[in-house]
Every structure is written in structure tokens, then in C-alpha cells.
């Protein structure tokens, strides 16, 4: 079946399973990594990869719950988190702490092979909970689902990266990594991309657009709120900020049916601590991201096969929606 060979390609198991153009880019401009590591890149793009060192300094939420060692303890902790407010359980937050850290961020940059004068408009895109940067660069049915391919065909350049804790970027404790971590990283990346150092032969962007998906949209929204002059335009997808009703965080957490990622798939997630979780199966994925019958079941299988773990800190802090009225871009 086509989906089987696509998954083998996406996981790097079988290079022969990759479609024409997969894993090929304009390697001569890549001065940071000697070879392309992602299993697929669009044939219409020049793509390079970077490993970017960044330093961050930010305030994060300090959680005061105990770390769990297995799924039994995790399930009890989640039950405590999501019980009714009148049950009298102790709060899980104990103020904030200042965090300083050094990370390396794995990123890709793709520009159109055929210029139509728009390539200096760079889209800096942040993935959500699920696949890492492959979210934007699907090896499965790219003519339908590959955003990078679509954007490049329209003439734009795309910078996409693995968030900290995901893919080939640095790993941090899942009890530490949270929304503010993502904001601090995105602020550094946006500044670095502005210099033109990580944009291949395109050079300094004439315009920088920040774009996010789901949790990546919350990171983007909070980044714009904190640093409104950081970008010229913003695009938020899979993002619903109902400031009146709020987000049903308890229901969302339960619907993922989380499991400790390292215990679910030691080969992929064994280096992560128990603060990193994953949804239990493809049906939990469907409940949160798809609506029957309006989806491709092979696409579901692809997303399930390429998913990354998410941190409990991210889940407990994502629904933060500050005012962005100071942002004057598009």
C-alpha cells in the first residue's frame, strides 16, 4: 500500500520508498549540516538544514506536583488535575522561576527554485502538538498536504523547525518545557532569521511572517504579544481563542488519553523523561484533529507514525491568550 511505503520513507527506514525528489535540496548552500536529514523535500524547492545554537532567558511556571514514574501514577495525577474545582485538591502551581538555558534547534529553510520576486518574504512556521517540522513538509501525498511545497510554488520561502523536545532539537525535561519556553525560542529564531544567516542564498528577508498551527499558534500569539515588532504579519491556524468561555482544558487533556511517551515507544522516545507524553492511539488523534467522514485515513496513519511527544508543561500552560493590540502588522 502507498501509505506503508510513505511511512517507511518518513521514518528513514527505507530510502527507496521515498517518492522522486524526496530528501533532495540545494545542499551547496548548507554550511551548518553536511547532509539533509529530513526524508522528503519538495522538488520545486532549494532546501538547506541548520542546527542553530540559541540562548534563552525567561520566566516559567513552577509546578509543585510530584513527577510520575509510570502510567498508573500518571493517570491518577491527571484525574486529580481534571477533577471539579470544589473537590479541594491543592493547586499545581507555585509561582514562577527564572530559567536560563542553551539549546540547539534543528531547522530547515526552503526557497523556490523558480523566483517570481517573492522569495524574500519568509514564513517562519511553528508546529503544534503532533508531528515536528514534518507537519509542514508532509512526505505523504505532498501535492495535497505539503504546506512547504504549496508556499514555495506561490513564490514564498519557508523556515520551519523542531520545537525544543521534538525531532532533532535539544531535549529538556517535560516538567520544565512549556509555552514560555516556546516563546523564548521563537523570539531568538525570529531575530536570527531576520539577519539572513539562516535563509540560504535568499539573504535578509524583506518581510517576516510568523505562522503557527495549534499549540504553535499559541506560541506565535504570545510571541507577538510580548514583542509586537518581531514580525510583519501573523497567521494563526487551528487556533480558537474564546476569551469569554475560555478553553475546556480538562476535557482536552482527557480526550488525548495521555501515556508516558518513553513507555509507549522506547525506540523513539526512550531518551525523554516521564514528563513527555503521547496520545494513546490514532483514535485519540482523530478525536482532537479530524472530523468523520471528512478525512483521509491514510493521512491519519501518517500523522500517527510521525508524531512527536509533548510535555506536560506545554499542555498545562498552552491556553494563555494575552492582548496583542500593540501589534500593528498584518
N, C-alpha and C positions, 0 to 999 in steps of 0.2 A: 504494500500500500504506500501511496505517496507520503502520507503523514509519518510512516515509520522511517523512511529514508531521510525525510526532512529533520526529524528529531535526532537521528544519528549524526547528521551534519551539524545541527545546532549545538550538540553536546561535544563536538570534536572527536567523536568515536570513529567516524568513517569519512575521510575527506572525499572519497569517491561518490558519496551520497549527496554532496553539495551540488546545487544547480550551477550552470555556467555563470561565471562572474563572482561566485561566492568566494570570499576571502581574498579578493584581489583589489588592490587600490594603487595609488600613486606612491610607492614606497620610497622614492628617491628624496622626497621632502621630509621624511620622518627621521629626525636626528635624535630622538629620545628612545625609541624601541627599535631593535633591528629587524623585526618581522611583525606582520599583522597577526594578532592572536584571535580576533573575532572570526567566527566561521563563515560569515556572509557579509558582503558589502555590495551595494548596487553597482551594476555595470556602467551606469551613467555618471558615476562619481569618482573623483580623485579622493582617496581616503588615507589618512595617516592616524597613527595612535601615539598617545603620550602617557607617561607616568609623571604626574605633576606633584611636587612637594609643596605642601602648604602648612602654615602655622595658624592656629585659631585660638582665640581667647574670648570666652563668652560666659554668661551665666546660665546655669541649667537647673532644672527642678531636682531637688534632693529627695529621693524616695526613702521611706522608712520601713518598708516591708521586707521580710526575710527572703533571701534567694532560695529557689526550689532546686531540688536535685533530680526530680523525676516527674513524670506526667501526673502521678497521683497527687503530689504536693501542688503542682501547677493547677490542677482542676479545683482543688479546694481554695487556693488563693484567688482564682478567677471568680469562684462562687462568692467569696467574701467581697471582692471588688464590685460585683454587679448586683448585690442584694439591695433591697429597698433602703432608702436613706434613714428610715425610722428604726432600723434594726440595731442601731447603736454601735456599729463597728468603728474602730479607730480610723482616723484619716490616714491616707497613704503618703501624704506629702509633708515634708519637714523643711519648709523654706527653700532657699536656693543656695547653690555653691558656685564659686567661680572655677571654671575649667580652662586649662591651657593644654594644648596637645599639638603634636606634629603628625600629619597624615600624608600618605601618598594617594592620589586619586587617579584611577585609570580612566582614560577618556579617549574618544575618537572624534575626528573632525573630517567632515566630508564636504567637498565643494563640487559644483557642476563641472563636468568635462567641457561642456559647451557653454560659454559665457553669453548671457543676454543682458549683462550690465547690472545684475542684482546680487552677485556673489558676495559683495562686501556687507550686505545685510545678513548678519549671523544670528541664527536661532540657537540659544543656549537652553537646552531642554533637560528637565529633571524628571526621572521616572518615579513611579509610586511604589506601593507595596505589591510585590509580584516579581516579574522579570526585571533584571537590571537594565543596563543600557540597551539590551536586545529588545526591550519594549518598543523602541523607536526604529529598530532595524531588523524587522522580522525576517527570518530565513524561510518561514512558511508562507507560501503564496504571496510573495512580496509585491506583486502587481496589485494586490488588494489591500494588504495590511502593513506595508513598509512605509512608515512616515518619512524616513530619510530619503528614500527613493522618490517619493512624491514631491517633497520640498525641493530637492535638487533639480528635479525635472522642471519645476517652476522657476528655477534660477537662483534659489537661495542656498546658503551654506548652513550646515548644522554641526553644532558642538554638543556631544552627548556623553554622559559619563556614568560610572557606577557610584552610587552613593556610598559613604563610609559604612562598612559592614556588608557590602554587597559585591559580588563579582570579584574583580581583581584589585579593588581598592583596599585600603587598610581596614583591619578589623579592630573594633573597640568593643568593650563589654556591652551586652544588650541591656544591662541595667543602667548604663550611662548614656548611650546614644539615644537622642530624642530629637524633637522638632528643632530646638535651638541649635543642635549640632549641625543639622542640615542647612539652617540659615547661615551659620558662620562659615560653612564650607562654600555655599553658593556665593556669598559675598566675596570670598577670596578668588573663586574661579571667575566670576564676572570681571573683577579687576584685572586678572591675568589675561583673559581673552581680549579685553579692551586694548592691551598692549600690542596685540598681533603676534605674540610669541608662540601661541598655540593654535594658529589658524593656517598652517601650511604655507602655501605660496600666496594666499589671499592678502596677507598683511593685516594692518589695523582695520577693524570693521568701521564702516561709515555709520551703521546703526546696529545696536544690540537689542535683541528681543528675548525676554525671558519667558519660557513656556513650561508648564508643568502638567502632570497627569495625577489625579487623585491626591495621595499624600505629597507628591511632588508639587501639586498646585498649592497646597497649604504652605509648603516651604517657600515657594515663589511669592505667595501673597504676603507672608511675614517678612520676607527679604525686602520687598518693595515698601512695606510699612516702615521698616527700620532705616532703610537707605533709599529714599524715593528717587534720587538722581542716578541710580545704578544702571538703569536701562532706558531705552527709548520707547519701548512698548512691552506689553504683557499679554500673554494668552493663558487662560486657566481652563483646563478640561477636566471632566469628571469631578467637578467641584461644586458643592452646594452649600452656601453659607447662609442659612436661615437664622438671622440674628434674633428673631423673636422666639421661635420654638427651640433653637439650638440643634445639636446633633444627638441622636439617640446612641450615645457611646456604649451603653450597656448592651443594647440589642446588637450593635455592630460587633462588639467583642465576642459575644456568644455565637453569632452567626458564623464566625470564622472557625469555630471549634478548634482552638489552637492546640498544638502539640509542641513539645520541645524539639526543635529542628534537628539537633545533633543525634537525638534518639530515633528520629523518624528516618533519617538518611545520613548515616555516619560517613559515607563516602564523600558526599557533597558538603555536609555541614559539620563534620566532626571537629573542626578547629574552633567552632563558635561555642561560647559559654551558654548556660541554660537560659539566659535572658533572651536568646534568639528563638523565635517560634516560627511555625509554619501552619497554614490551614491544613485540615486533616486529609482532604481528598479533593478531587475535581468537582464534587457536588457542592462543597463549601465555596469553592471558587465561583461556580455558576451562580450560587445564591447572591453573591455580592457584586458580580461584574456582568452577568448576562441575563437575558430575559427570554424564556421559551416562548415560541419556537424561533426567535429571530437571531439565531447564531449558528455558526459553523462548528460542529462537534469536533472536527479535526483541529480547528483553531484552539478550542478548549484544551485538547490534548497537548498541543504545542506549548501553550502558556503553562500548563501544569508541569511539563517536562523541563521548562526553563526558569521556573520560579526561583526567587531568592528568599532567604529567611528575612523576617522583620523583627525588630527589637520590641520588647515590652515597653520600653521608654518611649518609642515612637508612637505606639498605639495609645498610650496614656496621655500624650501631650498634643496629638495632631489637631484637635478641634479648637485651635486658637485662631481667632479671626479679628485682628486689630484693625483700626481705622487706617485707610490708605488714601485719604483725601489730599495728602500732600504730594502724591504722585501726579505729575502733570503730563505724562506721556500718553500714548495711545492704548 
